[in-house]
Amino acid sequence: MSDTAQRNQSEPTVKSSSNDDQRKSTGKKGGGDPSVRGRTTIADGVVEKIAGLAARDVVGVHAMGSGMSRTFGAVRDRVPGGTKSVSRGVKAEVGEVQTALDLEIVVDYGVSIGDVARDVRENVISAVERMTGLEVVEVNIAVSDVKLPDEEDDEPDSRLQ
């Protein structure tokens, strides 16, 4: 046998796994990247709230939800201890890495519905993807009403000042 072959046989073989290397480099037990240790789930309601707030920020959106849901919401808001529902008019389906949204909006009279819908879609997608890390695969928008300038609001003003 040659000297090289004898040296290779006499030297112990050391196998190092990537986890061993990571444990040594981080100095912590468990090894690996902490971001992949476990799973994060996001509830439908969380995505609905984010989308609802993002949609309301768009100029030309008067309200969210159908007439009936706005009426019930106005009553609920007036009950002591009741809170304003930011997710009214929003329905989300959330998977592990993707989400799809359905929004129902009321637009102000005189605005371009197509422009408002595009702006709502862009704002909602941006906010949801930035805050949750989920991919928004679709945002369906239903315009259920137009708020005329002389119409009374469905949501009455509070008597308190």
N, C-alpha and C positions, 0 to 999 in steps of 0.2 A: 504494500500500500504506500501511496505517496505521503509526504509530510502533510500536505493540505488535507487529504482525506482523513488522516489520523487526527488532525486537529479538529476537524468538523465533527468527528465521532466522539471525541473526548469532551468537547464543549457542550454544556447543556443547552437545549433549545428553549428559549424564552418567548412565549407568545403573549402579546399584550393586546387586550381588547380596547376598543375606543372608550368604553365605560371606565376601565381602569385608568386610562390616560386622563379622562375628564375628572375622575375623582382626585387624582393626584394634583391636577392643575387648579381645581377649585378648592381643594382642601375640605370639602364637605362630604358627608355621607350621602348615599343615594345616587350621586353622580347624575350627569346629564343636565340638560337645559331645564330649569324650573318651569318654563312656560309650557312644557309638554307633560308635566306631572299632574295629571288630572284633567277634568273636563269642565268647561264653562257652558252653562245653558242660560238662555235668555228667554224670559216669558213673553208670550204674545202681548200682554198688557204693557210691557216696557217699550216694545217697538211701537205700539199704538200711541203711547204718550209722546214719544219722540216725534213721530210722524204728525200727530195732531198739532203740536206746538210749531213744528216747521211749516206746516200748511197755513196756519193762522198768521204767520209772519209775512206772507205774501200780500202785496198790495192788490186789492180787488177781491179778496176773499172776505165776504161779510160774516159768514158763520159756517159751522160744520154740522152735518147731519140733516135728516129730513125734517119737515115741519113738525111731525108728531114727536120725534126724539128731542127736538129743540123745546117744544112745549113742556114735555115731561122734565127735561133738564132744567128749565126755568123754575118749575115748581120745586124740584129737588134742591136747587140752589138757594131758594128762599127759606127752606127748612133750617132752623137753627142747628148749627154744627155741620150742615151740608157743605160740600165742596164743589167747586166748578169742575165738571168733567172735561179734561183736556183731550180725552180720547173719543169724545162723541163724534160720530161720523167716520170713524176709522176702524177697519177690520184688518188684522194681520194674520198671516199664516207663517209661522217660524219653523224652519228646519234646523239642521245642525250647522249648515254653512250658508244657507240662503233664506230669503224671506220674500213674500209677495204681499202687496197692500192694496186694499180697496178703500177709496175715500169718497165721501159724499159731501159736496160743498154747495154753498149759496154764494153767488157772485153779486157784486154791486152793479147796478144798472149803468151802462155806458162803457164798461170795460170790454176788451176783446176776450171772449171766453177762451179762445185758443191760446192766447198769450198767457192768461192766468193759469190755465191748465198746465202749460209747458213750464212756467215758473214754479208752480206747486210741485210738479214732478221732479224738477231739478233740485229744489230746496229739500224736499223729503228724502230723495236718494242720497244727497250729500250728507245730511244730518244723520240718517240711520246708518249708512256705511261708516262714517267717521266715528260715531259713538259706539257702535256694536261690533264692527268688523264683519258683519254679515254682508253678503252680496244681495243687493236688491234686484230681483229678476224682473219684476213688473210693478207698476203703480197704475192702477185703474182708477179713473176719476169720473164720477157721475155728478153732473151739475143738476141739482134737484130744484133750484129756484133762483130767481133774480130779485134782489132787493131794490125796490123802486124808491126814489128819493122821498116821496110823500107817504110811504108805508110806515106803519108803526112797527117797532121791533117786537118780535115774539117774546124776547126776554126783557121784561119790564125793569126799569131802573129801580134801585133800592130806595125805600123811603128814608133811609138814614143818610145823613150828610157828614 
